[in-house]
Amino acid sequence: MKNSRNTSFAPWLFLAPHLIIFGVFFLIPIFFGVYISFTEWDLISSPIFVGLDNYKELLLQPDSVFYEQLHNGLKNTFLFVLFTVPFCIIVPLLLAAALNTKPVLWKVFQSLFYLPSLFAISAVIIIWGLMFNVTYGPINNIFNLETVWTGTQPYAWIALVAVTVWWTIGGNMIIYQAALNGIPKDYYEAADIDGASSFQKFMKITLPSIRGQILYTVVITTIAQFNVYGQPLMLTGGGPTDSTRVLLMDIQQNAFGSGQSIAGISSAMAVILGLCIMVVASLQFFFLREKKN
């Protein structure tokens, strides 16, 4: 009995550090943030409970500046997700499929494509800021253009999407490569005997075989892009005319960047953004999950 009890207790000893970290750095901040969203707080004095007033102002008062911030920020955040997620899924998948057919070059190009994901966002923006520079940027000089990439639309969105895709494709590519290596070769040999084309094999064998990995990357990538902050802040500054100003920029500005902190409003904005992420992720799970007969 003693050994049995010790054995049953042992897993909790290994889980305890992770559970403590999860609780301290994830659960407690979430509950505290939700509570603050129902208060008026300046980060100095004690929070004053105001109920649903912050949410009413954000959702039901069009004359409020915070109403405008929420709706403009959410719109631009959804646009960013819509523009970037398809490329962050399709491009790594095609790269992984291409590298999987040429194993000799697999390691070299895998390293090259994965390398940008190791860079900090500040380094990425410095690199691409020079690339998009109007006067001496190589993109304008090579193609003989005078495009103001980060100051006019739709070029500002094109620049943000290009930077994000270049920076993030490496992680998903590694996941897809691992998934592709797990597909039995017998499937492709049987398809060759039946005379299937490369496109048919990709659609009928490859995609169904890695459906779970695709679902995972779609959900994780979507959540990551909803939390966009560094790219528009450093590359476009939210411009031109707030057309790339995402919600996290307003949340940070209201809580920490203005003369008087409005933490309650910022927390309410963050809660609304979190609910949007939960709804979108749930819909993705519902429509992309493997349906059992």
N, C-alpha and C positions, 0 to 999 in steps of 0.2 A: 504493500500500500504506500509506503514511504517513497519508494522509487517512482511509483505511478504518479503521485502528487508532484514530485519534483519535475518529472518529465512534462506534465501538463502545464506547469508553471513556467518552464523554461522559455517557450516561445514568447511569452509576454515580456520577458527580460530583454529579448532582442527587439521587440516592437516598441518598447517603452520610449527610447530616445526619439524615434520617429514620430510617435504619437504626441509626445511633449512638444516637439518642434512644430508639428502640424497644428496643435492647439494654440500655441503661443503666437505663431507668426501667421496663422490663417484663420482659425475659427474665432479667436478673440477679436482680431481686427474687424472681421466681418460683422459680428454682433455689435461691436462698438460703433462702427460706421453706420449701421442701420439705425441705432439709437440716436446718434448725432443728427441724422437726417430729419428727426422729429423735434429738433431743438434749434434755438438761436444761440450761436456760439462764436466767439471771436478768438479762440485758442488761448485766451488769457484768463478771463473771468469764468465763473461756473456756467455750464450750459443751462439755458432756460427752455423748458419744455413748451412747445407751441403746437403740438399735435400735427395735423395734416397741412398746416399753413404753407410750408415750403413746397409741398407737392401741388397745392392749389395754385400758388403763384407760378410754378413752372409749367403747369398743364392748362390752367384756366384763365390766365390773365395776359392777354395778348399785348397789353400796354406795358408790361414789365420787361426790363432789359434782360432779365434771366430767362424769361419765356423765349425771347428771340435767340439767346445763346443756346438754349437747349435744343430748339428745333433746327437751327442752322448747324449746330455741332453734330446732332444726330444724323441729319441729312448727309453731311459731308463724310461722317464716319461710315454710314451705310454705302455711300458711293465708293469710298476707298475699299471696303470689303468686296463690293461687287466687281470693281475693276481689277483687284489684285489676286483674289483667291483662285479664280479659274487658271490664271497663268502660273500661280504657285503650285498648282496640282498637275496641270497638263505638261508644262515644260519639264519638271523633274521626272515625270513618268516617261516621256519620250526619250529623255537623256538616258535614263536607266535601261530602257528597252534597247536603245542603240548600243550602249556600252556592254550590255549582256550578250550581244551578238559578236563582239570583238574582245574576247577575254584578254588578248595580249595587251591592249591599250587600257584595260579596265582600271588598273591601279593609278596610272598616270593622270588620266582625265578625271577620275573620281576625286583625286586630291585637288586638282585645279578647280573643279566645280564646287567642292566643299569648302575651300579656303576662305571665300568671302564671309561665310557664316561665323568665322572665328573673330572677325573684326568688330570692334565697338562701333556703335552707330555714329559717334562723332568722327571716327576715321573714315567711315563710309561716306558721310556727307562731305567731308573735306575733299575726298577723291572725286566724287561726282559733281561737287560744286565747281571744281576746276574744269571738269569735262564739259559742263553746261555753260561755262562762262561765255558771255556774249562776245567779248573782244578777242581773247586769246584761247578760248576753249577749243580743243581739237575737233569736237563735233561740228561746230559752225565753220571752222577753217577747212576741214576735209570736204564737207559738202557745200562749201561756199554759201553759207546761210548767214542771216542776221537775226535769227530767232531769239527772242528773250524767253528762254525756256522756263524760268522760275517766276516770271512776272506777268505772263499773259496766259489766257486759256485758249484752247485746251492743252497747251504745252505744259502747264504746271502739273496737270494730272498725268500726262505722259511721262514727265520726269519722275514723279513720285512712284508711279507703277514700275518704271524701269529700275529705279534704285532698289525698291523693295524686292522685286523678283530676283535681281542679281544677288542681293544680300541673303535671301532666305531659301533658295532652291536646294542648297546642299543637303540640308537635313532630310527633306522629303525624298530626295534622290537616293540617299543611303537606305532609307526604309524600303523603297521600291526595289532596290537592287537585292536586298536580303529576301524580299518576298519572291522575286523572280527566280532566284537561285533555288527556292524551295519547290518550284513547280516540277513535277516528274517529267523527264525528257521523253518518256513513252508517249505522252499526249501529243507532242509535236511530231514524233516519228509516225504515229498513226495518222495524223493530219497530212503529213507529206505523202503517205501511201494513197490517201484519198484524193490527193491533188489540190489541197487547200492552198490558197495564196497566203502571203505574209500578212496581209490585212485581215483576212479571215481568221488566221490563227491568233492574231492579236485580239480580235473582237470576241472570238468564241472560246478561246483557251486562256489567254493571258489575263484579260480583265476580270472574267468570273473567278479565276483562281486567286486573285489578290483583292477581292472585293472588301474583305475585312480591313486590310491595310489602307485601302483608298478611303473607306469610311473614317478610319482613325485620323488620317492626314487631313481630310476635309474639315472635320470638326476642330482639330487642334489648330490648323492654319486659320480657320475662321475666327476662333477665339483670340488668337494672337493678333490678327489684323484689326479686330474690334478695339484692341488696346493700343492702337497706333498713337504715337506721340512724337518721337524723335525726328522722323522724316519730315513731316510738315513744319515742325517747329524750327528746324535748322536749315531746311532747304528752301522753303517758300515763305516761312514766317506766317503761315496761315493765309497768305494772299494768293492772287490779287483780290482785293475787296472781300476778304474773309471767305473766299470760295473754296479754300482748302483748310480752313480752320476746323479741326475736329474737336469733339466734345471734351476729350481729356485735357486739351489746352485750356479750355474755359474752367474746367474743374480745378486745375492747378493754379490758374491765375486768381480765381476767386478765393481759394483757400490760403495761398501762400504768396501770391505775387502782387496783390494790391495793398494799398495803405492800411485798409481795415479788413481783416479776414472775415469771410462769410462762410464758415465751415459747415453750417447747417444746410445752406443751399447747395454747396459743393457736394456734400454727402448725399443729398437727395438726387442730384444729377448722377452721381456714381451708382446709386441704387437703381435708378432707371436704366442706365447703361447695362448694369449687370443683369437686370431682368430681360432686356432685349437680347443679350448674349445667350441666356438660358433658353429663351423661346426659339431663337434661330438654331441653336445646337440640338434642341429637342426635335424640331422639324427635320433637321438633317438625319438624325438617328431614325426617325419614323419612315422617311422616304428612301433612305439608302441602306437600311438594315436588310439582312438576308431573310427573306420571307420563307417560312417553312409551310409546306403543304399540310 
